[in-house]
Amino acid sequence: MQTLLANIRFCIYILFFLASTSIIAQTCNCSYTLEEEDLDSTTLNNIWGTNLNIEPGDTICIPAGNYTAIRFYDLVGTAENPIIIINCGGLVTFDAPSYSAISLQRSSNVRLTGTGSSNYEYGIKVAGTNSYSSGIYMENFSTDIEIDHVEVENTGFAGIMGKTDPYCNNSNSWRRNGFTMKNINLHHNYIHDTGGEGIYLGFTGGYKVTSTRSCNGDLIFGHWLEDITIAYNLIERTDLDGIQVNLARANCFIHDNVVQDYALAGQSFQDFAMSIGGGVYEVYNNRMYNSTDNDGKGIQLISVDSGTKLYNNIIVTPKFHGIFIHQRHEFETSNEGFKVFNNTIIEPENSGIHYNTTITVSDDATKIGTTQDTTPSYFVNNFILNPGNDFTMTNTWKGDSESYIDFNNKSTRDGMLPYTFTNLTVRDTTSLYLLDDDSVDAYSVTSLNSILVDLGTDVSVFGLYDDINGTARLQGSGYDIGAYELAYSGSKFPTMPTAESTVKLKVYPNPAQNSFAISGNSVRGSEVYIYTSAGQLLYNGKDYDGEHIDISNFRKGNYFVNVISTEGVQTLQLVKL
């Protein structure tokens, strides 16, 4: 596993380098260059935008060299003309034994970029901070910030942090008074060897109902985040979470990041590749690798809101669950939960996905303990290989299916049955034809004969059109299962299922013991296929006329019933008792 991570790291470095060098500037185009009187290599440097008459569209150049901490105050650009802070003439290094290395305060519409020298992919470097300080801190009502091509290492706390905490002595910091941190774009950064999180955005002391802070007995809450992008970052060897984001209520996109060798401190519930809470998120195309001798878990979603999506992510050998979802609050709308599809989860310690919607926090005490079983969350096209859980060996309601996708409560499992389909859940790699090497595309599909190919559901209705590498879906006659789509032409199967089909059919009884039937106006004369959760075809019947289908010889577990009629295609899930 260590060799795999090392080779993946090299491949990712080359990939990121090639993708980013084309935009590195050859000239600095300085409006203002920080001189000796502005910078010092031994003491804290304070840069005041108002004193320097910095205006929107100006470029502040930092000459190549070694400096201690730097703080920028009152840099105010515009969306059309941001203020740019850039290295010039070579590598700029900050080493701050007593402070955060780079701080942006009361600033907006600013870009901090290390693209000032073509000789360096990351032209600005934070080489270290003290035990409690972050590498880069966007604080004190800073907003609308872009940070790119910066290396951050050896920090006492987070690599990059952004938030303005609520305090009693500053009511402007309270959520109710309107400040929102927005338009944060963190991309193409290399963050490693941090004493806290790799990236940490948003206040974590309270969401909607409870808060860890109060003023004269009155609860106060941290500000919202909006329009957040965290993309193309390489994050390694963090003591806590790789990426932590909280309170992003709209348009938060976390994609195309690599997080590996994280959670080295082993601090419980601050040990995820990604910890996401309190808001609406789209998390996709990320690669997360936990070394088997580390304690790193997968993705955690805590009380995120209706409409959150997770797709095309690869999670390798996580401790705990691959994806852990606990919806502690009420859904924003009872008609929409989450969409979790086309993820690849390899050998999780427990289950691939754990889903718990039991309310533990509410203004209405009568709702505490409610399981929210009727709010639809989709679990489609996920590939889960060899989880550590094996509920076939326990004396509970849970069976083999829950070893892969654990719904915590039986009522939740039953409520999600119509929305859980075409997931491939297996322990044996036979018939998978996975790429077995040390490249960045390890666990991708290599053969048309793989049972991952073409057996998935078309989820374009949810906005998924490509795989993790940008390969268009679909390539054959159906979506592939998991994060990768095998590129080929032709047809492996005669039909493909379509999510939320207009054909309204039902299998009954469900769960079933010995037989089941299919009801619906268009069912007569249809063709019926029954697949195992691993994609094996067990039954194919033509000219269905409403009769019961014998499944007495089937093993207990989940099956997919693909019904093809003159009006369309629908995939139904059947549970065999």
JOWO-V87463 format. One record per pair of residues at least 6 apart in sequence whose C-alpha atoms are under 6 Angstrom apart, sorted by the first residue. I is the first residue (numbers start at 1). J is the second residue. Records with the same first field share a line. If there is no record, write none. Layout:
I->J + J
This chain:
4->438
7->438
8->439 + 440
24->115 + 118
25->115 + 116
28->88 + 116
30->59 + 60 + 61
31->58 + 59
32->60
33->60 + 61
34->62
39->45
41->67 + 68
42->68
44->69 + 70
45->70
46->70 + 71
47->71 + 72
48->73
49->73 + 74 + 75
56->77 + 78 + 81 + 82 + 83
57->81 + 82 + 83
58->83
59->83 + 84 + 85
60->84 + 85
61->85 + 86 + 87 + 88
62->87 + 88
63->88
64->88 + 89 + 90 + 91 + 92
65->92
66->93 + 94
67->94
68->94 + 95 + 96
69->96 + 101 + 102
70->102
71->102 + 103
72->104
73->105 + 106
74->106 + 107
75->107
76->107 + 108
77->83 + 109
78->109
79->109
82->109 + 110
83->110
84->110 + 111
85->112
86->113 + 114 + 116
87->114 + 116
88->116
90->117
91->123
92->124
93->125 + 126
94->101 + 126 + 127
95->127 + 128
96->128 + 129
97->129 + 130
98->130
99->133
100->129 + 133 + 134 + 135
101->135
102->136
103->136 + 137
104->138
105->139 + 140 + 142
106->140 + 141 + 142
107->142
108->142 + 143 + 144
109->144 + 145
110->145
111->145 + 146 + 147
112->147
113->147 + 148 + 149
114->122 + 123 + 124 + 149 + 150
115->123
122->149 + 150 + 151
124->150
125->150 + 151 + 152
126->152
127->153
128->153 + 154 + 155
129->155 + 156
130->156
131->156
132->156 + 157
133->156 + 157
134->155 + 157 + 158 + 159
135->155 + 159 + 160
136->160
137->161 + 162
138->162
139->162 + 163 + 164
140->164
141->164
143->181 + 182
144->182 + 183 + 184
145->184
146->184 + 185 + 186
147->186
148->187 + 188 + 189
149->188 + 189
150->189
151->189 + 190 + 191
152->159 + 191
153->192 + 193
154->193 + 194
155->194 + 195
156->195
157->195 + 196
158->196 + 197 + 198
159->194 + 198 + 199
160->199
161->199 + 200 + 201
162->201
163->202
165->222
166->173 + 174 + 222
168->215
174->221
175->221 + 222 + 223
180->223 + 224 + 225
181->225
182->225 + 226 + 227
183->227 + 228
184->228
185->229
186->230
187->230 + 231 + 232 + 233
188->232 + 233
189->233
190->233 + 234
191->235
192->235 + 236 + 237
193->237 + 238
194->238
195->239
196->239 + 240
197->238 + 240 + 241 + 242
198->238 + 242 + 243
199->243
200->244 + 245
201->245
202->245 + 246
203->222
205->211 + 212
213->220
214->220
224->247 + 248
225->247 + 248
226->248 + 249 + 250
227->251 + 252
228->252
229->252 + 253 + 254
230->254
231->254 + 255 + 256 + 257
232->256 + 257
233->257
234->258
235->259
236->259 + 260 + 261
237->261 + 262
238->262 + 263
239->263 + 264 + 265
240->263 + 270 + 271
241->263 + 270 + 271 + 272 + 273
242->262 + 273 + 274
243->274
244->274 + 275 + 276
245->276
246->276 + 277 + 278
247->278 + 279
248->279
249->279 + 280
250->280
252->281
253->282
254->283
255->283 + 284 + 285 + 286
256->285 + 286
257->286
258->286 + 287 + 288
259->288
260->288 + 289 + 290
261->290
262->296
263->271 + 296
266->295
271->296
272->296 + 297 + 298
273->298 + 299
274->299
275->300
276->300 + 301
277->301 + 302 + 303 + 304
278->303 + 304
279->304 + 305
280->304 + 305 + 308
281->308
282->308 + 309
283->310
284->310 + 311 + 312 + 313
285->312 + 313 + 468
286->313
287->313 + 314
288->315
289->316
290->296 + 317 + 318
295->319
296->318 + 319
297->318 + 319 + 320
298->318 + 322 + 323
299->323
300->324
301->325
302->326 + 327
303->327 + 328 + 329
305->332
306->331 + 332 + 336 + 337 + 338
307->338
308->338
309->338 + 339 + 340
310->340
311->340 + 341 + 342 + 343
312->342 + 343 + 468 + 483
313->343
314->344 + 345
315->345
316->346
317->346 + 347 + 348
318->348
319->348 + 349
320->349 + 350
321->348 + 350 + 351 + 352
322->348 + 352 + 353
323->353
324->354
325->354 + 355
326->356 + 357
327->357
328->359 + 360 + 361
329->359 + 361
334->375
335->375
336->375 + 376
337->375 + 376 + 377
338->377
339->377 + 378
340->378 + 379
341->379 + 380 + 381 + 382
342->381 + 382 + 481 + 482 + 483
343->382 + 482 + 483
344->383 + 482 + 483
345->384
346->385
347->385 + 386 + 387
348->387
349->388
350->387 + 388 + 389
351->387 + 389 + 403 + 404
352->384 + 404 + 405
353->405
354->405 + 406 + 407
355->407
356->408
357->371 + 372
358->369 + 370 + 371
359->368 + 369 + 370
360->368
373->412 + 415
374->415
378->419 + 420
379->420
380->420 + 421 + 422 + 423
381->422 + 423 + 456 + 481 + 482
382->423 + 481 + 482
383->423 + 424 + 482
384->425
385->426 + 427
386->427
389->403
390->403
391->398 + 399 + 400 + 403
392->399 + 400
407->413
422->456
424->533 + 534
425->534
431->450
432->450 + 451
433->445 + 446 + 447 + 450
434->443 + 444 + 445 + 446
435->442 + 443 + 444
436->442
444->484
451->535
452->480 + 481
453->480
454->477 + 478 + 479 + 480
455->480
456->479 + 480 + 481
457->479 + 497 + 498
458->479 + 498 + 499
459->499
465->472 + 473
466->472 + 473
467->483 + 484 + 485
468->483
475->487 + 488
476->489 + 490 + 491
477->491
478->496
497->569 + 570 + 571
501->570
505->519 + 520
506->518 + 519
507->517 + 518
508->516 + 517
509->516
511->575 + 576
512->576 + 577
513->576 + 577
514->551 + 552
515->548 + 549 + 550 + 551
516->548 + 549
517->548
524->544 + 545
525->543 + 544 + 545
526->543 + 544 + 564 + 565
527->541 + 542 + 543 + 563 + 564
528->540 + 541 + 562 + 563
529->539 + 540 + 561 + 562
530->537 + 538 + 539 + 560 + 561
531->537 + 538 + 559 + 560
532->559
533->559
556->576 + 577
557->575 + 576
558->574 + 575
559->573 + 574
560->572 + 573
561->571 + 572
562->570 + 571
563->569 + 570
